[in-house]
Amino acid sequence: MGFPNNIFNSHSKEDGDFFLGIKRILGFKPRALGIYKKAFMHRSANKRDEEGNPINYERLEFLGDAMLGTIISHYLYKEVPAGDEGYLTKMRSKIVSREHLNELGKDLNLIQFVKSRIPKSHFGDNIHGNVFEALVGAIYLDRGYVYCERFISHRVIEPYVDIEQLEGKVISYKSLVIEWCQKQKKNFNYDVYDDTGNDELKHFAVKLTIAGHVIAKARATSKKKAEERASKRAYFALQNQMDKS
């Protein structure tokens, strides 16, 4: 069975405030308020429906991700008739990148609606993009494709999508560095080394070595982030060489 739309119905002041807040963000009235409440329910709340299925935003996030990809793909297909499949795929990746979705979620202050047993200050940046995608999924279930497309056009495409600007936007410095090293037949390594920082959160320290020389170092709360940060520093250090090749 599907998620019952009235599972959260209580007609409380909190519901009224939530309705008005969501309506302001959507630009239209939500019908099934329970679906939107589910879009902001963190798994730590440990909520379940009558059948015992977990109630959280993760399944809506999956659906919203698919809807975003479809609608942005359709937009690019119409707007860039000369773009081939590779170009369109890269442009879509830039628009729906995790970094961009996190920015969207922050701009809309979606975290204000999140229900969780975890303090909001403990969440990483990805919570903002996750609930944005979940909200898109909720719109699709509540009002269908047309309203979903209208919301994405109003909140994503019109204010943020500039084709010419996106063409020059780098979405992965690591990919650029690796591609250049492979093209130049240079050996490269990303090595994790001991982090001596005193931060409360665990950090990873990474050094990027190219052709036997340490080009850049960086640290971050994940190995992936540290590698990307080191790659960005390496890119700017080697930019003249990379641009000439």
N, C-alpha and C positions, 0 to 999 in steps of 0.2 A: 504493500500500500504506500501511497505517496505521503508526503508531509502534510498533516492537517493544518489548514490555514488558520483555524481559530484556536490553536493550542495555547496561544499567549493572550487570548482575549480576556481583558479584565476591566476595560473602560476606565482605567485609572488616569490620574493627572499625568503620570509618567508616560502612558500610552499617548495621551494628547500631545505632549511635548515631543515625543518621538515622531508622531505623525507629521507635525508641523515642521520639524527639522528635516525629515526625509523629503517632504513635499518641496521645501525650499531648494534642496539639492537637486531633486529630479526635475523640477519645473512642471510637474503634473501630480495629480493625486494618486497615491498608492491605493490599490484596492484591497489586496490580501496583506494586511500589515504583518501577519505572522511570518510570512516568507522573508520580509525585510528584517525582522527581528532575528531570524535564523542567520541572516547574512552577517550579523555582528556577534554571534555567539561563539566564544572561544571554547575549544575542547576542554580546557581546564575547568569550565563551569560544570562539566559532567552531567549535562541534561540529556534526557531520553524521551522519546515519544511513547505512545500507548503500546506500540509493538516492541518496545525495547531498543529501537534504533537510535544511535547517537544523534543529538541535535547540535550541530556546529556549522561553521561556514565553509568547511572544506569541500563538500560536494558542490556547493554553489560556486565556489572559487574555480573548480574544474569546468563547470558549465560556462561561467563568465569568461574564462580564458579562451574557450572555443568561440564564443560569440564575438569577442574582441577581434580575434584573428580573422574571422569571416568578414566582419564589417569593415575592418581596416583593409583587408585584401580587396574587397569590392571597391572601396574608395580609390585605392591606388590603381586598380585595373582601369577605372574610368578616367582618372586624372592624368595618368602617364601612359598613353597609348603606345608610345615607342619603347617602353620598358620591357625587357625580356624577363624570363622567369627568375633568373639569378638576381637581377636588379630589384624586382618587386619583392623578393624574399628578404633581401638585405634591408630594404626600406621598411618593410613591415617589422622586422626585428628591431630596428631603431625606435619605431613608434611604441611598440609594446615591450620594450626592454624592462627588466625588473627595476632599474634605476628610475626610468620615466614613470612607471606605474606607482612606485613609492612616492614620487613627487606629486602625482595626481591625488593620491590618497591623503597626503599631508595638506595640500592646498584646500581640499574639501573638509579637512579636519574630521575625517571619518572615525578616527580612533575615539572620539568623544562618545560614540554609540556602542563601543565594544563592551561586552559583558564577560568578565573573567575573574578567576580567583587569583590571578597573578597581577601584581601592581603594573600599571601601564608603563611605568618608567623602566621596567625590566624587559620590555619587548624590544626586539631589534627593528631595523628599518623596514624589513619585509612585511611586517604586519599591515603597513599602510597600503601596499600594493595588493596584498592578499584580500583585504576587505573590499578594496575597490573592485577587484574581479568578482568577488562574491556578490556585490551590489549589482553589477551588470547581469549576473546570472539570475538574481532575484527579479530584476526588471523584466527579463525575458519570460520567466515563469508567470509573472503577474500580468503583464500587458502585451507580451508578444514581440515579434521581431521589429515591427515598425517603431514602437516606442523605444526599444533598445537601440536601434539605429539613430533615432533622434537624440537620445541622451549622449551617445558616443560622439555624434557630430557636434553637439553643443558644448560638451565638457572636455573632449579630447581633440577633435580635428580642428575646429574653428580657432580655439585659443592657442594651440600648441604645434600644429602640424604646418611646417613650412618646407616644401619639397626641396628647394635649393639649399636651405640651411641644413636639412637632414642629410643631403648628399655628402656634405663634408664632415658630418659628425662621426667621431670614432666611438664604436661601441665596445671594442676590446683591444686595448694596447698590447695585451699578451699575444693575440692573434697576429697583429701587425709585426711584432718583434720576431715571432716564430717563422712567419712567412718570409721575412727578410733574411733571417739566418739560413733558412733552407735554400733560398734563392742564391745566396752568396756562398753556400756550402761551408758555413761556419758552425762549429759545435757549440751547443749552448746547454746550460743546466740551471734549474731552479732548485736550490738547496736550502732546506730548513736548518737553521742553526740555533743554538741556545739563546733564549730570550731572557735577559737579566732585568727586565723592567719590573717595577713594583705595583703595577696596576692590579686592581681587584679582579678584573676579567682576564682570563688567560689570553695571551697574545702569541702569535706566530711570527717569527722573524725569518725572512727569506732573502737570500742573495742570488742575483742573476749573474752567471758567468758566461761570457761569450768569447770564444777562441782563447780560453785560458786566462782571461782577465775579468775581474769582478767589475761589472759595469754599474750595478745599482743594488741597493739594499732597501728593505722596507719591512714594516711590521704592522700587523692588523689582528683583528679578533678571529680571523679564519685564514687558513693557508691560501685559499683561493683569492681572498681580498689582498693578502700580502703580495702574492704573485702579480696580481693586476697592478698594484701600486708600484712595485719594483719595475714592472714593464713600462709603466707610464714615465717613470724617471729615466729609464734606459732610452725610451723613444726620444725624449727631449735632448738627452745627452748625445744621441747618435743621429739626430734629425737631419743634419746636413748630408751625412753619408747615405741615409735611407732615401732622402728625397732625390738624390742623384742617380740612384740605382733603378 
